[in-house]
Amino acid sequence: MSDIRTQVQLVDVDADMAGQRIDNFLRARLKSVPKSVVYRILRKGEVRVNKKRVKAEYKIAAGDVVRIPPVTISESATKTEHVSAKLNKVAELEHCVLYEDDHLLVLNKPSGTAVHGGSGLKFGVIEALRALRPQARFLELVHRIDRDTSGILLVAKKRSALRHLQAQFREKTVHKYYYALVMGVWKKSCHTIKAPLLKNDVNSIVRVNPNGKASETRFKVLESFEEATLLQTSPITGRTHQIRVHTQYAGHPIAWDDRYGDPRFDAYTGKLGLNRLFLHAAHIRFTHPGTGDIMEIEAPMDRMLKQVIQKLRAQAS
């Protein structure tokens, strides 16, 4: 199998590209090129900014002209990207777009799809979107949700939008809530759980631990059934698996949670047709990074989740 040699690129840096390190800029432009190659062409002075050599930590500015030298890309890497764009699961993401403009894209991510590749996965949402839209100059995740969680995911289409939206998440001005079906009858008086969470770096399991990071989740009962409760839940902090661990800590694990769930509840909801984690990012409110308008977006639950709720209601009637 032959390799592919790229052409020299001359890139005019605009205001949206400005401020990032040259190594990160190159890695975003040369997605199929190993990281080691990117740093090698920098060390050898093959990358030039305004006809001068630069180091990896150089921050590009508006008006700079970046020369990217020819690099070799394996044909298998380019073929993987080309073929992946045709896969049904990847192509279906186009039908999951809830909102899109020049600054951002809002996706109703399906359950079972990771937000990015890794841990043996070649493609996640962000890689799939890049394969579907090879002409896009910039596509980056603003935040993350778990692979088995469905619902709202923000993707920035400009670096300035990414910085603006991530600042809103840090400052906790983004408001979002999830739907979760939990085991048993949740007490309506339980509105908030504040319990520190500690992540095990070996197996990524999260537990309530006094040595962990401060974590807060708020809850509202939407519907109570004989053996289950539908909750609206809002994470105030953004810890890994936060909602899943806090509901387990309260004695009401989420249906079909393979890490923190209860097999008895899974068996019960399985008879209702459920075979995925019942956690769905349903609503988000944030400030648009370009216009300053307040955006409120809702993502409908998929057919399976809706049918499970309908069957629970039928049992209760």
N, C-alpha and C positions, 0 to 999 in steps of 0.2 A: 504494500500500500504506500503510495507516494505522499509526500508532505506538500503543503501549500506555502508559498512565500508571498507575504503581503507587500504592498507598495508603500513608498514613503508617504507619510501623512503630514500636512501642515495645518495645524488647528489654530484658529483665531480665538483667543479666550475672551468670552463676554462676561458681563457683570454676574450672571448666574453661576458661571463656572468658578469665578474668582474666590480666593480664600482657602482652597484645598491644597493639600500637599501634592507635589508632582507625582510621587509614587502612587498615591491613592487615585489620582487622575488617570494615570496610565493603566492601573489595574482595572478601572471601570471601562476604559476604552478597549483594552486587550483582554476580554473576558476568557478567551480560549487559550491564552498564553500562561504557562506556569509562572507563579510568583517569582521563582528564582531567576527566570529569564528577564523579567521586568527589572529586577535589581541589578542584574548583570549589565544590561544595556545602559543603565544609569551610571554604574561604576566606570564603565569603559568610555563614557562621554559621548555615546551615540545619540542620546537624547539632548536636544538643544532648545533653550528658551531664548528667543531673540538672538539666535546664533551663538549663544554662549553655553558652556557646560554648567550643569547645576547638580546639586546634591539632592538626595531623596527627600530631605526635609524642606526644600524650597517650596514656598507657597506661591502659586500662580496668581497673577493679577490681571484685571481687565486690560485688554490691549496687548498682552503678551502673545507671541507667536511660538507655538510649541511644534518642534520637529520630532515626529515619531519615526524611527528608522524601520526598515523592513525587518520583519520577524518571521520565523517559521512556525506554522501551525499544523498539527497533524490532521490529515484528512478525516480521520475517525472522529475528532472533536467537532469539526464543522458539520460532519454528517449527522452526528448525534443531535445537534441543535436543530438541523433541518428536519430530520425525521420526527423529533419530539413534537414539533409544531403541528404535526398531522395526527397525533394520537388523540383518540376521542376525549379522554379525561382532560387533556390540556386544552383542546379546542373548545370544550364545554365552558371553560372559564369566561369566554367572550359573552356568554349568556348570563353570567353572574355579575356583570357590571351594573351597579345601582346608579352611579353618577360619574361623570367624567368631564373635565375641561382641560385647559392648557396647563393647569397647576397640579391637579391631583386626580386620582382615580379611586373610587370606593367600590369595593368588591364584597359580595355576599359569599364568602368562602365556604365551599362544601366541607362537611366532616370527612376526615380521613386524608385530607390533602395538607401536607406540610407547607409552612409559609416559605421555606427555603430548603435547598438541598443540604445534604450532610447525613452522617450516621447511616451510610449505605444508600441514601437516596440521591439519585443524580439530579432530579428535578423537583422543585417546590413551586409555589405560586409565583415567586418573583422570577425564577428562571423560565417558567412557562410563559409569563407575560412578555419577557424579553424575546423569547423564541417566536411568539405570535406577532410581535411588533418590532422586527429588526431595525426599523427606521427610527425608533425612539432613541433620542440622545441620552435620556436620563430616566431611569425607573428604579426607585429604592423604597423599601419598606419603611413606613413611619413608625410602626410598632409591630408587635407579634401577638398571635393567639395560638393556643395549643393545636396540634395536628388534628385531634379528634373533636375539637370545638368548631362549630360552624358560626357563620355570621360576619359582621362588619370588620373589614380590614382596609386600612388607608395606605395608599401607595402614592408617593410624591413623584411628579413628573419634572420638577425643577429642584435644583439644590436649594434655592431660596425658600421654596415651599417646604422642603424637608426640614430646614432649620427652624422655620416659623412654627410648623406643626409639632415638632419634637419639643420646642420650648413650651408650647401649651401643655403637653403631657407632663413635663417636668414641673411646671407651675400649678398643675392640677386644675386647670381651667377647662379641660375636656371633660364632659359628662357623658358617661355611657352606662348602660345596664344590660344585663343578660337575663335570659329565661333559663331556669334550672328545675328539673323534676327531681325531688328528693324523697328519700324513704321516710315513711311515717308522717305524723301530723306535726307540723312546725308550729310552735307557740307564736301566736300573733303578737305577743308582748316582746318577742326577741327581735329587735330592730337592728342591732349592731353587734358584731363580734370584733373585739380587739384582742388579738392573740399573736405574739411574735412568731415568725416562721424562720426555720433554719433548713437550708438545702444541703443534702449529702452530695458532695462533689463526685463520689464514686458511682452511685446509681441514680442520682438526680431525684431521689425521693425527698419530699418536703414534709417536715413535721413541726408541730407547735413545740417551741422550745424557748425557755427564758433567755437563752443566749442568742436567739435569732433576731431578725430585723422587725421593727415595729410594723404591724400590718392591721388594716381595718377594712371590713366589708360590711355593707349595709343591706338589709333584707326587707322585703315587703311580700306578704302572702297575697297571691293573686287568686288561687283556688285551692280548696282543701278537699281531698278525696278520702276514701276509707283507709287506704294504706299508703297514700302518697300526697305530696303537696307541690303545687306549682308556685315557684318563687320568682320574684323580680329581684335581682341582686346586683349591687353596684360596688365594685372594688374602688376604695378611696386611694389605697396604695396599689402598686403594680407588681407584686411579688409573683414568682413562679408558682403556678398551680394554686393560687391564693383562694379562689372561690371553692375549688374542689376540696382543699384541706380544711378550710373553715367550716364547710357544711359537715364534713366527716367529724371534725372536732365537736360539733354541736350534737352529734349522734344521728345525723340525717344525711348520709352520703348520697351523691348524685347517681342516678340510674346509669348503669353500664360504664362505670368508671373503673378501668382495668387496674388502676393503682390504689385508689382510695375507696373503692366501692364495697358493696355487700352482695355476695353471690345469690342470697335469697331474694333480694330486691330485683336483681338482674333476671332471675328466673320468672318472677312475677310479671315484670314489664315485658319480658320476652314473649310471654303468651299473648301480649297485646300487640305484638308486631315490632317491638323495638329491638334493634341490634347495634346501636351506636350510643355514644355518650350524649345524654340529654342536657347539653349546655350550649346555648346559642346567644351570640352577641347580637342583640336585637335593635339597639338604638344608640345613636351617638349625636352629641352636640358640640360644635367647635366653631372657631372663627376662621373664615376662609382666608388663606394666606395672601391672596391677591386683592380681593375686593373689600375685606374687612366685614363682610356680611356674616351673620350668625347662621350656620348651617345645621339643620336637623335632618337626619337620615335614619330611616327604619329599614330593617332587613327582615322579610317574612321567613317564618320557619318552613323547613321543607315538608313535603307531604307526609313522611313517616312520623315526624313529631306531632303534626296536626292530628293525624289519625289516632295516635296514642291518647292525646287529650280528649278527643271525641269519644273513645271507648271508655275512658275513665269516667267521663260525664254520664255516659249511658249506664254504667254500673251503678252510679250513685242515684240515678233517677228511679 
